[in-house]
Structure formats: structure tokens, C-alpha cells
Amino acid sequence: MTKKFVAVAGNIGVGKSTLVTVLSERLEWQPFYEPEAENPYLEDFYEDMHTWAFHSQIYFLTRRLRAHRNLLDFPTSAIQDRTVYEDAEIFACNLHRQGHIGERDYEAYRELYTVLSEFLPPPDLVIYLRASVATLYERIKSRRRGYELQIAPEYLEQLNELYENWIANFNLCPVLTVPADDLNYVSNPSHIKLIERKVLDKLMGKDEVVFTADEVGLG
């Protein structure tokens, strides 16, 4: 297969990093992870969203744009944890709706995002992981990242709604939608095999993974 650029999208706690790790190992692709742990504004943001929302989103946007550019220049196939589009279309949009980013700052942010993203070729495929708020909340609690424990279910629901609207209208490249509520690579190794096969077979066009009863452990 020629060089490919695949990105994994989805809400907080849906399992993006795990999927990137597993697929990169199986397909021998270079993984590029979300720079979340390096964001110097993140803990402040979760404590006071109104004060730090704009700063945090600008940081995420610039780092994600750089990562996207590096991916395009990478000599072999690569897979990215979260896309550059999600920062603007999901997180910044939601913070603006909530009043944490004012109109003037939001317009400046959108202009920067639009101008810079127009120069970036899209991925060859976006893998969209979809999960319920209940699943997201449980996974967030189980990984026990201090700043994430302050996230309310209502916030996750708002993000889920924006994700569904974004992915329904996303047409820059093919999309593979994966139901992630019952996704478990340990107890059901057939899950990752199915996703791997779909990724390789469906790099052109949109598709959705549908698990059989046996694959979700109901058979």
C-alpha cells in the first residue's frame, strides 16, 4: 500500500489513543498522539473555563496544525490521535456556545483556523469512534486523570451532539464510523481485526462497522 494518512476522531474517553496504538503496531504505521499532556493551560482551563478557554484552544490549534503538517511530510504511513478539525468544529464551538469564548475572540480563532487549514491536505481516512455519554464517563473515571474528573456528563453530551453534526457533514475525505460502546480489544480480539480490515478495505468511501452478536459477546 502507498503512503497513507489516517486520523482517529471522537469524544473525550472514547478510546482514540488505544486504537492509534493498536493499529500503528499491527499495520506498522507511525503513531502521532494528541499533545494534551503538554498543554500548559489545561489544568487551569478545567478549573476556570471562562478565563482560559481561548488560550487553551489556541494552543491546541497551533500544535494540531503542526502535527498535521508533520504527518503529511512523514515518509511512511501514519495515524493521528484526533484531527485538527475537531479543535475548531467541536471544542472551540462548544466553548463559544457556552459563553466561555467571547464573540470577538471566537471570530479571530475561526479566521485563523480557516486560513491555515485551507493549506493542509486532508487525511486519506478519518476513523470516527462513537460512544454514549455513559460509556465516556465511565472510561474517563477509570483512567483517573485529575483534570478530567471535573468533566460533567452534560459537557460530554454537548460534545457528542457537535460530533454527530460535524461527522454528518464532513466531506473532506472518507469516514469509517466505529461503534465504541462495546469495543474491547482484550476480551474480543476480533474487534481490532475487523477494524483493521475495514480500514484497509475502505480507505475510499464512507462505511460503518457493524459487529455481529458473536463479536460483541452475545452469541
N, C-alpha and C positions, 0 to 999 in steps of 0.2 A: 504494500500500500504506500502511496506517496505521502509526503508530509501532511499531517492533519492537525488542526487546532480545534479542540473540543472544550467547552465550558460547562460547568455544572452550576445550575441556579436553584434557588429555593430559600425558604424562610429560615430563621434562626433555629438551630437544633434539628434540622431535618435530616442531616447526615451527609452533607456535601463533602466535608473533608475526608470522611471514611471512604466514600465512593471514589474520590480522586485518588486516594492512596491505593485502594484495591485495584482499580482499573489501570493505574500507572504501572503497578507491579506486573499485572497479567499481560498487558499489551506492550510493556517496555517503553512507555511514554514518559516524558519529563513532567513531573507534577509542579504546579505553581499554586501555592497556598495563599489564602486570604491574609493580608498583613494586619489583622485585627489586633494581635497581641502587641504590636509595635505602636499602635495609635496612642500618642501621649495625652489625648483628650478623652479617652474612652471612659475611664472611671469617673472623671468629672462630669461627663455627659450623662451617665446613668444617675448621678446624684442630682444634677441640675440641668435638665434638657434645654430649658429656655435659654440659659446663658451660653451653653457650649455646643448646641446643635449645629450651628453654621460652621464653627471651627472644625468640629469632628467630620462633617460631611465634606468640607474642602480637602481635609487631609486624606480621607478615603478616596475621593475622586482622583486626586493627583497620583496617589500610589497605584490605584487601579489602572489609570491610563498608562502609567509607566510599565506596569506588569503586562498589560495588553500589547504594548509596543514590543517589549522584550520577547513575548511569546511569538509574535509574528516573525521576529528576527532569529528565533531559535532554529538551529539546523535540523532538528528532528521533530517528530510529532510530540505534542504537549497537551496537557489537560489542566484547566484552571478552576480553582475553587472560587466561585462567584464571579459574575460578569461585571463589566464596567457599567452596563445599562441599569442594573439593579440599584446602584447607589442613587441615581437620579430619579428613576421611574418609580421606585418603591420607597426607599428610606427618606430621601430628601422631600419627596412629595408628601409623605405622611407627616413629617415634622412640620411642613408648611401648613397642612390642613389643621394640625393641632395648635397652630399659633406659636410654635417654638422657633420657627424661622420666619422673620418678617417678610413682607412683600418685596421690599427693595433688595434685601439680601437674596431672596429666592430668585428674583429676576436675574440678578447678576450671576448666581450659581447656574441657572439654566442656560444662560448665554454662553458661559464658559464651557459647560458640558456639551452643548450643541456644536459649537465651533470646533472643539478639539475632537469630538467623536466622529465628526464628518470625515476626518482624515484617516481614521482607523478602519481597515477592512474588518468585516465581521468574522466570527468563528465559522468553521465548517459545520458545526453542530452544537446546539445547546441541549443539555440534558436537564429537564425540569423535574425536580423532586417535589411531589405534592403530599402534604400530610395535614391531618386535622390539628386544631389547636391543642386538644388533649394530648396527642402524641408529642407535639413540640414541647409542651410544658413539662411533661414527664422527662423527656430527654435532656432538657435544659437543667432541670433539678438534679438529674443523675450525674451530670458531668461537673456540677458544683463550681462553676466559675463565679467568683464572688460578685462581680458587677452584673452578671446576667440574672442572678437570683432576685433582683429587684424588678425584673420584667413582669408586667401583669398580663394575664390571658387576653384581656381586651386589646392590648397593644399588638399581640400576635394575631388576633383576629383581624385587626385593621390592615396589618401587613399581608395576611392571606388574601384578603379581598383585592388589594392592589396587585398582588402577584397574579391572581386569576385574570384580572383585567389586562395586565401587561402581556401575559403569555398568549392570551386570546388574540391580541392584536400585533404580536411580534412577527415580523416577516422578513427580517434581515438574513435569516438562514434557517435551515430545517430545525425542528424541535422534536425531541423524544421525551414524552411525558411518562414519568415513573411513579406509580402509587407507592408511597413510602411508609404508610402506617404499619404495614406488616412486613416491611423489608428487614431481613435479618440474614447477614452473610455467614454467621457462625452456625446457627441451627438449620438454616436452609441454604446450603452452598449452591443449589440450583438457581437461586435468585441472581447471584452475580454472573453465573454462566449465561442466563437468559439476557441480562442487561448487556453483557459483553457482545453477545451475538447480535442483539438489536442495534447496538452502536455501530458495529462493523457493517451490518446489512443495510442500515437506514441512515447513512450519512447524507443521503439525498431524500428530501421529503419529510413530512411530519408523520409521527407514529406514536402509539401509546402502548406501553407494556401492560398486558393483562395476565395475571397469574392464574393458573389452574388451581382446583381445590387441593391437589396433592402438593403443589408448590407452596401454598400458604399453610400447609399442615392440617387441612380439613378433610383430606381424603383417607 
